[in-house]
Amino acid sequence: MEPNACEKGRKLIPVAAPSIGQREIELVTQAIKSGWVSSKGEFIELFERDFARFCGSAHGSTTANGTVALHLALLALGIEPGDEVIVPTFTFVGSISPLLYVGARPVFADVDKDHWCIDPASIEKSITPRTRAILVVHLYGHPAEMDRIHDIANKHNVAVIEDAAEAHGALYRKNRVGALSDVAIFSFYGNKVITTGEGGIVLSNNKGIIDRVNFLKNHGMDPARRYWHPAVGYNYRMTNLQAALGLAQLSRIEDLLAKKRQIQSWYQAHLDAKMVTFQIEMPWAKSACWMVSVLPQKIVTPEQRDQLIFDLGRQGIESRPLFYPAHTFPPYVSFAQGTRFPAAESISYRGINLPSGVDLSEEEVRQVCGSLQQILTAY
Ligand SMILES: *Cc1c(COP(=O)(O)O)cnc(C)c1O
């Protein structure tokens, strides 16, 4: 794929690769052998219970992926057409599209220039009488500023939703994300902190919300009356095979998080602080370090950034652009009404994700740092 890298006999260093171990193979095999390959089976409830417990939440309901988990969370909160939901523009699009599924209006907010999560001051300015919820995203593993966000939410009597798809195990003031607000969602996509292949979960301390999610994801079927459907529902369930994979991954999550943190610290040790700025971990936060993300000092335009990604690729190093601001995508432009988001735009257009998979060695990180600095110096 990368001729230069191949000529040198180097393997491509991927930006993220899942770590699948013996336990994963054992549990998935056990699930297949049991015959419970679809959305019934013992691993589903075990995974829901153990993941909710890991996050300190009372209840969980698994889903087919993180995007539909958010769709279900919005429905269960009763978000309706025309309702406004405040959301950071700097996020993965899966945080935004479910708002359109329920007919809500995304009201975009800017992000903090240091930790890159939603800026509470920007939330405050975006509140209107139609605001129903604030959707926060713990971006690249770093938790959002929850106390200030809850103060605003309480003052205006609006719900708070955590999109924790990138932040399994992250701490906000000693508490794991995912149980801090009214409802939270996670993703278990292949590149996330733990994976089920595709998959997601809704967590809440409110049993009513999780009962509603269970009802909606199961075709809107009355739990007490088979094939009786009092509402339009969805088929948004996770399979037992996926839950088996998730349960095995969850048993290793502390090790995976420790390795992610070690990789982040290797980058910090081997990159010259004058050449790159990292997403900054705040004193009140412990990031899940999902993706090592940096702003190279010499990069100021998206074109320069794309060139850097290309040049790294020629050396056998995969990297990714940071997410584009969602308000610049065609379906969402009109919701921004011409507003600019200086911090989100600046970070988004300059930044890259570096290889962050848990199987990286320190030698590989050193190699990435060397190549990155050599390329930047030549610019
Ligand atoms: C991955 C992700 C999602 C969506 O999850 P899928 O499982 O891919 O549907 C939503 N929000 C954020 C912030 C994500 O990173």
The ligand as an ORCA input file, in Angstrom:
! r2SCAN-3c Opt
* xyz 0 1
  C     -17.682      6.361     17.697
  C     -18.498      7.520     18.140
  C     -19.898      7.528     18.072
  C     -20.704      6.504     17.337
  O     -20.477      5.222     17.660
  P     -20.692      4.044     16.566
  O     -20.643      2.837     17.429
  O     -19.575      4.128     15.582
  O     -22.036      4.246     15.949
  C     -20.582      8.602     18.621
  N     -19.940      9.628     19.191
  C     -18.602      9.675     19.258
  C     -17.963     10.840     19.913
  C     -17.834      8.645     18.708
  O     -16.490      8.724     18.734
*
